[in-house]
Amino acid sequence: MDNLCKVAFLHQQEDCLQKSLYQLHKSALGYHGDRGLLTSFMSWMLAGNLTPSFIEGNATSTEVWFSWIIFNMEAIFEEDSQLRRYVELELIRKPSVTPDQALKKAQSHLKLPVVPSIQRLMIYRWAHQALATPADHPLLPLIWQKFFILYLHRSGPEFGLPVSGCIGKRYFYTTSHSNLLKEMKKRLVEIADFHHAAGKAVNIWKDVDRADNASTLKEKNASHLLESMTSPELHKELLRLFHVFAFWLDDMNLQKTDLYLPSLPVQYDTHRLAKVMQNQQDLWTEYVDNERIKHEFIETLNLWIQLHQKPSAAYRASNLNNFFDPLSAKDRIFSNLKTHDAPVPTLSPQRVKAPVPDIIETSLSDKKVAIKLIQQNLNILRQQAKIAAQWESQQTVLDCELLETLPKLYSNREEQITKKLECRGSSSNHVCQGAAKISVKGYH
């Protein structure tokens, strides 16, 4: 799925994935008016906990492309539902209101089916993903851009209010969130150091490669490796960009209302800073290493073609004990599946019979026949409704029993174990008087 999202980004077809995921996300949150057993059960289970998401936890470091698609989809939902708009409005109106309180008021005003959790606000989502993403990932600059668009956003005019300072600082007043901000500042320094060192390393490697009169095969492998490397020029630009990000995050004067952008030093890149504060969503794709993405895509495609066309024996012959070989992994999966019982085939669909027969048109021309027919059909429908009501009441009882039984299925029981510790040896100052008894209590 991560590779699919990478290809969608490369060919600018992210909307194709986001539209499908958007509808699934809305369904999981109960936005289609279906308040049946599943939605009610989900609301009960998720009360006070994290709301549903395709990403487990706050972020992921292994499937960044998938996270990019999911977080952008969730950001669209946050805008469409006006959740962020009302949270910001509450924060502007009442300086003493916390983000959690503002979120609850927004949920009450918008009447959202599932109460959203504070961790699912996009400003925190992008912040955690910025920390989790590897320093050399092509999407990292865009993820930080997404964070700063929310962090340095100046609210007010869209609500008919005067321009206020940046709203971002209001989200990071609590201890846990202020620590998150400190980690982000530290992470920006680490990323800048990485690009500084990586740019130097690539330059040195290229100089050595030019001076080396190696064989044709070695030259081919070297050129192949160079294609997968980020250029020194891009490393230099990324180094400058992350230094700019560090200035933006560290300088609290940017949060003030009376900020005058032209007065800032050149290191702040006021041109980009103005775009961020104006909530301009155009991505800075010039900082994305598209050549590396294309190279990785071609490598993945070639690997898939090889695995699809060549027999598995050709791969196993090279290294029978290669645990990470994709084909041997596939064989292991299939062999493990064969040890289990065969899956039961799906039930064949049964045609539902109409409770009342089709009405003959000629019967409607005779008033008495029509009245008698209507009475018969109404009696049948009334009986069917009675049976359906009985089924529904039985199902409701089962639902209540399920909700009462689930918390009782698993419980922690306290147990005490007594162990005897034999006395080993004796001395002139100490005489053994029997085994020591040690009691240990624990839960399981």
Steps between C-alpha positions, in 0.01 A plus 500: 500500500790732575639447148157563350481832685850585379400444138182705551712789630751466215227516235287756689209258537459522877134601465416153368606344830377779724143490369456132581672529838296813580171312465631209710616746766157667513329163525724400793403821678128442437440793261242325283212510744526128583475474876472122506667255733849536349506880517350505851751240615788698347381820670482319834844342459665822378352736758799688643746304283661554163257529211536254209785550256688301238825583687556323830646732763605859438727436200704237317863500391475205260201592279545874457342513153187333632495740796528793258187389313308423821590824679410709197169316483437561871592868450233527229249345740606745774433788260173363358357432845612852610658344805826697487312821418286482816791389719701804388198726551467383861873550559484856362189601691617374840874506569451285810340211308720192447503311168320208667220727622477671162477160332210393724313824429557456127368143519191618687437778248559282193320195647764257379391131523829390658675724751843583351809461714753776551782284360323483163521875434716545192750737660599218739483236224746690278722576801532133597554393138774763459679341796451143380601546134863405419728795423567383143137444400393707195170604665653643817513866379133487399398346833670786686336747262158354587577542870610863469192592293294408808748619764560847350143554379362845587131471576247781529393642162311184402285549813450872448751576777822703489820319409638323806837341562584150384264242637762225528636587845153443651523128416824447694433639848464166681808320630478209257453725199773743607735200523390404149605846382841461665549165325414664166760774555761234578394297196543798265862537615560128439351517149710806413815321622406197292471698176822685576687171543320325212578779255869479585501121478343496153752756374792295632356181356462660157856635506637155589287341229634737233860428598447124508575324171297191583360226283187544289290295743613707793432824311153372419431417863636838607276688260206290615575597861537868409152503349351403836689775684365848568712759322734723705313806370168373638668410830621860519150638431346266757763604755401864448128415517526313830706783647210727403253262666714506817483882507120491453447253781746653745403868466184568703487856364348353184193416708433864591235721341730797428749297293649697208634250247735735303693565821602136537852384400555323169543168683123495566412483128216752542360420154418143598405607852235736359356217288479273803330766714250564219407130500618444142485125434730479194759231574871581475572214264836648402633348823379150409758266346288378206794328334552281803128419514504398132810288557341321798181445301692344209691274740177384665339441161798296374498292817129430460550395137784266596300341779198464273680346202787290639438171683559496872765225465735740324488726803526227762806353327700816566442493876277238661525658841424857395225585745430838342461373144151610379428175317601279792276714718215438257563126507505498879167683510337252262642199683374635833156560354482137385535382860172667592150384418366601161278808522128440494346619172277804513127453534309507175265800480136418548234683310273692735134440435265798512262481801202584280437372147493725197175688449301419188403818320145379427427465873543875548206577274257330742460700823398206722774275370754779541395568863513130583844470337632800692369359828667165435831663410487730802441203729801323350718811534381555858593143587841545336555824696407319822756227431766763412429686825542178696832432326616853573413471871684168519800655328493795743506259794796317346679832443452598866623161616804533272587844639468365856697183432796648307657679801470178704680278252843616608594596854814518712500257792736542794693191601748441778778243471715394793848369430741336743861613493726241661780614725836417344789465740555655839760700685602561856287814513195355324315174547236376253155475654315350203401610152394861445149547364464773236154606378459660160177664382420559136220551253425285198 
